[in-house]
Amino acid sequence: MRGLLATLLAAVGVMTGAGTAVAADDVPWSVSTAANSFGSDRQNYSYTVDPGGEVQDALVVANSSKTPLTLGVYAADGFTTDDGRLDLLTDDAKSTGVGTWVHTPSAQVTIQPGKSLQVPFTLAVPAGATPGDHLGGIVTSLKQSGDVDRRLAIRIRVRVSGALEPSVSVDDVKIHYSGTAVPFAKADATVTYTIRNTGNAILAARPSTSLVGLFGAGRVGSAHVDDTPQLLPGESWKVSAKVDGVRPLIRETGTVTLLPLLTDAAGSTGTLDTVTATAHAWSIPWAALLVLVVLCLAVVVLVTSRRVRRARTSHPEAA
């Protein structure tokens, strides 16, 4: 990835990169969707297309500077970053999905000062494309000195016709119980797990976590955990949930519950059946057991010493 990267997705500033982020207002051009039969003032491109089908649309690029502006234009696959933001592959990375389906007449455009230019593009879905959601974007790029690449892009979401099978799983559930030096006192635990989008639809999930001790005693829930970002099919998201006030009840059972959130083409969000996973961990009250052992030893010593004294009293030594 180049030293500096500024990306605008869906007409909203989303800054990512290896260097210092650059605000979208700092770039001398803007991008928007064209007004046509798909609508006007669209925030992004969204299509439902049959395998083998095509869509004709356009991108509008406006030059707000006082000099001619030459930009690269290309399509790229989308992905979710580690901090939960949507980003697009750079032009030197290989796309395998939407980034290969979108074609423009030229890989470069020049816009005159204060003018705008409509850049047509064709979305051609392969006949063998898998049903479900695919995400990418169309990117305008200005390469500058110092290995700097400034990009503005608009998201392209494609739902290929066929069976939509949204699903999510919870894997690698682990419980770490911290324990405490104070006998019988409550302690903290951390539950970590991985959420995976195992279906063919873009979705998010609302997680919740609970712990319960031996025989169902001492149930306690975790602190609030934010919903996951929108996960593309095949993507995963790691979660760490802190649970306070866990009693040392020997054996803890942790339950992670996910409520999948599916957003349709109109922007409405619905829920799917919940998904659960469990894990177990020891929460042995070592401090309390140590106290108990010490007390038992003290009792043994006390009883033994009394027996010795009684034996000496019952059988005095001869003078």
VENVENQUI-V419770 format. One line per field, one symbol per residue. phi: phi as a letter, one per 40 degrees, with the letter a starting at -180 (. if undefined). A space follows every 50 residues. Layout:
# VENVENQUI-V419770
phi->???
This chain:
# VENVENQUI-V419770
phi->.ccaabbbbfgbcbbbicbccbccccccabbacccacchbfccababbbc dgcbbbaabbbbcccbbdbbbcbabaccaccccgbcbbcccccccbbddc ccbbcacabbbcdgbbbcbcabbbccccccchcbbaabbbbbcbcgfbbb bbabcbbbbcdhccbcaabbbfcbbbccgaccdgccbbbbbbabcbccbb bcababcababbcdggcgcabcccbcdcccbcdgcbacbbbcbcgcccbg bbbbbbbbbcbbbcccgcbbbbccbbababacbccdcccccccccccccc ccccccccccccccbcccc
